[in-house]
Structure formats: structure tokens, C-alpha cells
Amino acid sequence: MTNFETLTPDLVLTLIEKALGRKCTNLCRPLNSYINRVYELELQEGQGGVIAKFYRPGRWSPAALQDEHDFLLELAGLEVPVIPPLLLRNGTTIGKHDSMHFAVFPKKSGRFLDEFTDEQWIILGRLLGRLHNVGAVRKASARQIMTPEQATRQQVDFMIKGKFIPPDLIGAYAELTDTLIKEIKPLFENSELIRIHGDCHFGNVIYRPDESYYLIDFDDMVMGPPIQDLWMLLPGYFEDVRAEIELFLEGYETFRPFDSRTLELIEPLRAMRYIHFSAWCARQALDGGFARLSPDWGTPAYWQQEIKDLQSQLGRIRQKSSQGNNWLPKGTMSDNDDLGIEKDYWDN
């Protein structure tokens, strides 16, 4: 259990007023968040609304939170549309109460989109190209490295050692994930690893009329391959979304070259996502809050289906591997090429 239960409206208002050196109205509206505790507040005298985010204790170190905030501030400073934290009276963007760290963000409402038009795919490509240019400038030393041997191995070990998997299924799960990690590890060996959003899906992109698309919620920022920030936006498997990828890359390459060889990481990253989500659920279960999301998590039926899904995904990865580079777009680079690629991506 965490000490989130101590966060009464009165305490939240007191902490934020002290941190900002400004008075708030009596508004303290809880917002949905599976991991953190998030509240909408309102500053007095028409100074606008703010969002107070209290990070779940034990999930991120102060250094990891600083990596996130530094990235957001760098992006905002270069006019990349994100929402950076406000500077607090302590001279930083991170406040602390007991074992809880918190930050305050300006309130920016926006509209979520369930699907994108052709023009919007191009715009998203430009946005992520700009974001990745900034992400490549420096490392985030306290953030996870998104590779199978590091990130995924860590998640598997956590679930096995934590005994979240039924005893009669642990062997099958361990053998399958070990095989998967070993087979996809070589694909990541020459991949560029930079600061990326890490959890870039439709729910973390908002549209503000007359402004732009904004990327929100950088909690899961990692050091990883840039393709991670594309594949989760795609509405289907690779063979069904070539048009969307082509439009996205048209926008992306306005600002940053794209290594088309990394398209082969899409299915391995999808498999890693299955594993990482199960581990995320396990951590939620430890905190006592997972039942509200998925009541059947952790049952034998859940793990049996998880094993089937991973087996299916491993088969898809092997199928792509057996095709060599024939499935990749035209213009794929050789080892000695620069990062630029031709515009004719797909076979006719």
C-alpha cells in the first residue's frame, strides 16, 4: 500500500499553494490515473487552472523524474508542443511530501482522436521527428533502456521471482520468453537508442484547435529505438498499414532521417509490449489497485492466453525473419549509408 490515502483535498491544496506560492480556489477535482494521483486545481484571481500530479512512491527515482522533466523543458524550449512542469518555489520542478514526489503542470485541455486523416499522419510524423531530434541530443541516465535483454528480461524476472504466474505455467512461460528474448536480441544490436516518449498511443496525443497536436504523459519515457514511438499509433499489423507508415515518414523526414531497417523491430516491440503490460499489471496488483482495471488478471486463464499470444507473436516474428529483407521498403540502407532513405518506400 502507498500513502496516497493521506491525500485529502485540504492537503493537496495546501501542498500546491506552498509549492507555487499562489493561492488556489476550493476546486480540487480528482482525475483518472491508474498509477499516480492527479488533481485539477484552480488558481485564484483568474490565474488559470493547474494539474497537480503526485507520483506513486517507489515507481520512479528522483533522478528518473528529473530526466522526464528535463526532456519536457528542452522540448518546450524548442517549441515542440508538449506540456512542461511549472517551476516551484524550491527552484526545481519536483516537490516532495513524505515519500511522495509531485509536480504541477499548466492545465491544457484538448481533444482525443480515434483515427487520423492522411494529413494528420504527416503532421504526427513532423511532430515526432522534431521530438526525436531533441531526444538524440543527450542521454537519460536514470531511465530504462528499451531493449529485450535489459527491459524485457527485467520484467520477466520480476514476474517469475514474484510468483505472479501459476506454478504449473511458470516453466512454459519462462521457456517461451527466454526463447523470444534470445531471438529478437540481435535485431536491436545496431539500433539507435535515444530519449523517446515510450508510450506513444492515441490516448497520449491531444489536439488543441487553432494550435497543434500535443504529446502528453511522459511518465514512461525511455532510452529506446525511435520506431517505438510510431508502431503503437498504427491501427494494424505492418502489412495492413503501409500507407499510414509512408505518410508518417513523409512528415518525419522533413526534420529527421529515418532508418527504415528499424521497421523490422515493430513485431519484436509488440511482443515486448505484451510482456511489459503483464509486468505493469503485476505491479498494480502489488499496490492493491488492479482490480478496477482487469478483474481476471492473474488467473490461470489469463496466463494461458498470454502464453498463446506470445507464441503467436513469436511465429509472426519468425515468419518475417525467414523472408530476410524482402518485406522491407525500397531504399533500405546498407551499413555504410547515411541515415537518409529514398522516398519510394513500398514495392508496387
Stockholm file with secondary structure:
# STOCKHOLM 1.0

chainA/1-348         MTNFETLTPDLVLTLIEKALGRKCTNLCRPLNSYINRVYELELQEGQGGVIAKFYRPGRWSPAALQDEHDFLLELAGLEVPVIPPLLLRNGTTIGKHDSMHFAVFPKKSGRFLDEFTDEQWIILGRLLGRLHNVGAVRKASARQIMTPEQATRQQVDFMIKGKFIPPDLIGAYAELTDTLIKEIKPLFENSELIRIHGDCHFGNVIYRPDESYYLIDFDDMVMGPPIQDLWMLLPGYFEDVRAEIELFLEGYETFRPFDSRTLELIEPLRAMRYIHFSAWCARQALDGGFARLSPDWGTPAYWQQEIKDLQSQLGRIRQKSSQGNNWLPKGTMSDNDDLGIEKDYWDN
#=GR chainA/1-348 SS CCGGGGCCHHHHHHHHHHHHTCCEEEEEEEECCSSSEEEEEEESTTCCEEEEEEECTTTSCHHHHHHHHHHHHHHHHTTCSBCCCCCCTTSSSCEEETTEEEEEEECCCCEECSSCCHHHHHHHHHHHHHHHHHHTTSCCTTSCBCSIIIIIHHHHHHHHHTTCSCHHHHHHHHHHHHHHHHHHGGGGTTCCCEEECSCCSGGGEEEETTTEEEECCCTTCEEECTTHHHHTTCSSCGGGCHHHHHHHHHHHTTTSCCCGGGGGGHHHHHHHHHHHHHHHHHHHHHTTCGGGTCTTTTSHHHHHHHHHHHHHHHHHHHHHHHTTTTTSCTTCCCTTSCSCCCSCCSCC
#=GC SS_cons         CCGGGGCCHHHHHHHHHHHHTCCEEEEEEEECCSSSEEEEEEESTTCCEEEEEEECTTTSCHHHHHHHHHHHHHHHHTTCSBCCCCCCTTSSSCEEETTEEEEEEECCCCEECSSCCHHHHHHHHHHHHHHHHHHTTSCCTTSCBCSIIIIIHHHHHHHHHTTCSCHHHHHHHHHHHHHHHHHHGGGGTTCCCEEECSCCSGGGEEEETTTEEEECCCTTCEEECTTHHHHTTCSSCGGGCHHHHHHHHHHHTTTSCCCGGGGGGHHHHHHHHHHHHHHHHHHHHHTTCGGGTCTTTTSHHHHHHHHHHHHHHHHHHHHHHHTTTTTSCTTCCCTTSCSCCCSCCSCC
//
